[in-house]
């Protein structure tokens, strides 16, 4: 009897200790998160300040004079509208490439053809080659095809990637083969099986790849800078680099440009993060 009472008291103390630890951990993480987010909030709020307020001492955290002059100047005088259009075109075609990666992953996962394993190993081997090494050969190939200084030359090399194919192949390997065979017996074509069976089941990996694809396309910098000589083909990242060089002393414009680059990525990641967690939970229950 005494042992049972002592055990209950010990369990109560353990629960109280765990609860205290959780509260302390939560408070420390909250404080740490605020400190990490402070520079981001400072950047966003400073983009709405006039230049005179940004450089004044003591500094102000919240804008005393709210203005959108910095953003309007970027689009009216710095061709950021053209840079945005080019970036969105790259992102759009990158999402088209996402479907090609999914098709390749599905083929490697669910079709048994001659040389499948060797070809997949060859695809994985390309991941060991740094992208900087292949830039010159790819540039020479595109130059011979007359695709330099074109949007096609910017978009084409990034349509497919070994890492994306690998992720899709690993995830789609878990799809029951019996489910696909039953669909074939019902008369469904291979494309219908891919679009209506494989893709809906692969929502978690699609969400992950959508984030990675958007970030890669949105932040594209080095390859557009190499392949394009015309400023009308530059992306937002290249435009931000030009802004930093031409207006190094104008902090308001730099804050506005950086905010315009970072904000969509954070919004998209926050949105898709919720769907990733939900889809993984549903997959686990299945």
C-alpha positions in Angstrom: 0.0 0.0 0.0 2.8 2.4 0.9 4.6 1.5 -2.3 1.5 2.4 -4.3 1.1 5.8 -2.5 4.8 6.6 -3.0 4.5 5.6 -6.7 1.5 8.0 -7.1 3.4 10.8 -5.5 6.5 10.1 -7.6 4.3 10.1 -10.8 2.7 13.4 -9.7 6.1 15.0 -9.2 7.3 13.8 -12.6 4.3 15.3 -14.3 4.8 18.6 -12.5 8.5 18.5 -13.5 7.6 17.8 -17.1 5.0 20.6 -17.1 7.5 23.1 -15.7 10.1 22.0 -18.2 7.6 22.5 -21.0 6.7 26.0 -19.8 10.4 27.0 -19.5 11.2 25.6 -22.9 8.2 27.4 -24.5 9.2 30.7 -22.9 12.8 30.4 -24.0 11.9 29.3 -27.6 9.4 32.2 -27.8 12.1 34.8 -26.7 14.6 33.2 -29.1 12.0 33.3 -32.0 11.3 37.0 -31.3 15.0 37.8 -31.5 15.3 35.8 -34.8 12.2 37.5 -36.3 13.2 41.0 -35.2 15.6 41.7 -38.2 12.9 40.5 -40.6 10.2 42.8 -39.1 12.8 45.6 -39.1 13.4 45.1 -42.8 9.6 45.0 -43.7 8.8 48.1 -41.6 11.8 50.0 -42.9 10.7 49.4 -46.5 7.7 51.6 -45.7 9.8 54.5 -44.2 11.2 57.5 -46.0 15.0 57.5 -46.3 15.3 60.4 -43.8 13.5 58.3 -41.1 15.6 55.2 -41.7 18.9 57.0 -41.1 17.8 59.2 -38.2 19.2 58.7 -34.7 17.6 57.4 -32.5 15.9 55.0 -34.9 12.2 54.3 -35.0 10.8 50.7 -35.1 7.3 51.6 -36.3 7.2 54.0 -39.3 6.3 57.5 -38.2 5.6 58.4 -41.8 4.1 55.5 -43.8 5.0 55.6 -47.5 5.0 53.2 -50.4 7.5 55.4 -52.4 10.2 52.8 -52.2 8.1 50.0 -53.8 6.7 52.4 -56.5 10.2 53.6 -57.3 11.4 50.0 -57.8 8.6 49.3 -60.4 8.7 52.6 -62.1 12.4 53.3 -62.3 14.2 50.0 -61.7 12.3 47.7 -64.1 11.2 45.4 -61.3 8.0 44.8 -63.2 10.0 43.1 -66.0 12.1 41.2 -63.4 9.0 40.0 -61.7 7.5 38.8 -65.0 10.6 36.9 -65.9 10.8 35.3 -62.5 7.2 34.2 -62.7 7.8 32.7 -66.1 10.7 30.7 -64.7 8.6 29.5 -61.7 5.7 28.6 -64.0 7.9 26.4 -66.2 9.6 25.0 -63.1 6.2 23.7 -62.0 5.8 22.1 -65.4 9.2 20.4 -64.8 7.8 19.2 -61.5 5.3 17.1 -63.4 8.1 15.7 -65.5 10.1 14.8 -62.4 6.9 13.1 -61.0 6.5 11.1 -64.2 10.1 10.0 -64.1 9.8 9.0 -60.5 6.6 7.0 -61.2 8.3 5.2 -64.1 11.3 4.2 -62.0 9.1 3.1 -59.1 6.3 1.2 -60.9 7.6 0.0 -64.3 10.0 -2.9 -64.8 12.0 -2.2 -67.9 15.4 -3.3 -69.0 18.3 -1.2 -67.5 16.0 0.4 -65.0 18.3 0.1 -62.0 21.4 1.1 -64.0 19.7 4.2 -65.4 18.4 5.2 -61.9 22.0 4.8 -60.5 23.2 7.0 -63.4 20.5 9.7 -62.5 21.7 9.6 -58.8 25.3 9.9 -59.9 24.5 13.3 -61.5 23.8 14.5 -57.9 27.5 14.2 -57.1 28.4 16.7 -59.8 28.3 20.3 -58.7 26.1 22.5 -60.9 28.9 25.0 -61.3 30.9 22.3 -63.2 28.2 21.7 -65.8 27.4 25.3 -66.4 30.1 25.8 -69.1 29.2 22.6 -71.1 25.4 23.5 -70.8 26.2 27.0 -72.0 28.2 25.8 -75.0 25.3 23.4 -75.9 22.7 26.1 -75.7 25.0 28.5 -77.6 25.3 26.0 -80.4 21.5 25.8 -80.5 21.1 29.6 -80.6 19.3 29.6 -77.2 21.6 32.0 -75.3 20.1 35.3 -74.3 16.6 33.7 -74.5 14.0 32.8 -71.9 14.1 29.2 -73.3 17.8 29.0 -72.5 17.1 30.2 -69.0 14.3 27.8 -68.3 15.3 24.6 -70.1 18.3 23.4 -68.0 16.2 23.5 -64.8 13.1 21.6 -65.9 14.2 18.3 -64.4 16.5 17.4 -61.5 17.9 14.2 -60.1 17.0 15.0 -56.5 13.3 15.5 -57.4 13.2 12.3 -59.4 14.8 10.4 -56.4 12.2 11.8 -54.0 9.3 10.9 -56.2 10.6 7.5 -56.9 11.1 6.7 -53.2 7.6 7.9 -52.3 5.8 6.3 -55.2 7.5 3.0 -54.4 5.2 2.8 -51.4 2.0 2.9 -53.5 0.5 -0.6 -53.5 1.0 -2.3 -56.9 -2.3 -4.1 -56.4 -4.2 -0.8 -56.5 -2.6 0.1 -59.9 -3.4 -3.4 -61.3 -7.0 -3.1 -60.1 -7.3 0.3 -61.9 -5.8 -1.2 -65.1 -8.4 -4.0 -65.0 -11.1 -1.4 -64.9 -9.7 -0.1 -68.3 -7.8 2.9 -67.1 -4.9 4.1 -69.2 -1.4 4.6 -67.8 -1.8 8.4 -67.9 -5.1 8.2 -66.0 -3.5 5.9 -63.4 -0.7 8.5 -62.9 -3.0 11.5 -62.8 -5.9 10.1 -60.7 -4.1 7.5 -58.5 -0.4 8.2 -58.2 -0.5 12.0 -57.9 -3.3 12.3 -55.3 -1.6 9.7 -53.1 1.7 11.7 -53.5 0.3 15.0 -52.2 2.9 15.2 -49.3 5.9 14.9 -51.6 4.2 17.2 -54.2 3.9 19.8 -51.5 7.5 19.5 -50.5 8.7 19.7 -54.1 6.4 22.6 -54.8 8.1 24.6 -52.1 11.6 23.6 -53.3 10.7 24.3 -56.9 9.2 27.7 -56.1 12.2 28.8 -54.0 14.7 27.6 -56.6 12.8 29.5 -59.4 12.1 32.6 -57.3 15.7 32.9 -56.2 17.3 32.0 -59.6 20.3 34.2 -59.9 23.6 32.7 -61.3 22.3 30.9 -64.4 20.1 33.9 -65.7 23.1 36.2 -65.1 25.3 33.9 -67.2 23.0 33.0 -70.0 21.3 36.4 -70.5 23.0 39.6 -71.7 19.8 41.6 -72.1 18.5 43.3 -68.9 15.0 42.5 -70.1 15.6 38.9 -69.3 17.0 39.4 -65.7 15.2 38.0 -62.7 14.3 39.6 -59.4 17.5 38.2 -57.7 19.7 39.8 -60.5 17.7 43.0 -60.2 18.2 43.1 -56.4 22.0 42.7 -57.0 21.9 45.6 -59.5 19.9 47.6 -56.9 22.6 46.9 -54.3 25.3 48.1 -56.6 23.6 51.2 -58.0 21.8 52.4 -54.8 24.2 51.2 -52.1 23.5 54.3 -50.0 19.7 54.1 -50.3 18.6 51.8 -47.6 14.9 52.2 -48.1 15.1 50.9 -51.7 17.2 48.0 -50.6 14.8 47.1 -47.8 11.9 47.3 -50.2 13.6 45.0 -52.7 14.6 42.5 -50.1 11.1 42.5 -48.6 9.6 41.9 -52.1 11.9 38.9 -52.5 11.5 37.3 -49.1 7.8 37.8 -48.3 6.3 35.5 -51.0 8.6 32.7 -50.1 7.6 32.9 -46.4 3.9 33.1 -47.2 4.1 30.1 -49.6 6.1 28.0 -47.1 3.8 28.8 -44.3 0.8 27.8 -46.4 2.3 24.5 -47.7 3.7 23.6 -44.3 0.2 23.1 -42.9 -0.7 20.9 -45.9 2.5 18.8 -45.5 1.7 18.1 -41.9 -2.0 17.2 -42.6 -1.1 14.9 -45.5 1.6 13.1 -43.6 -0.9 12.6 -40.8 -3.5 11.2 -43.2 -0.9 8.9 -44.8 0.1 7.6 -41.4 -3.5 6.8 -40.5 -3.9 4.9 -43.7 
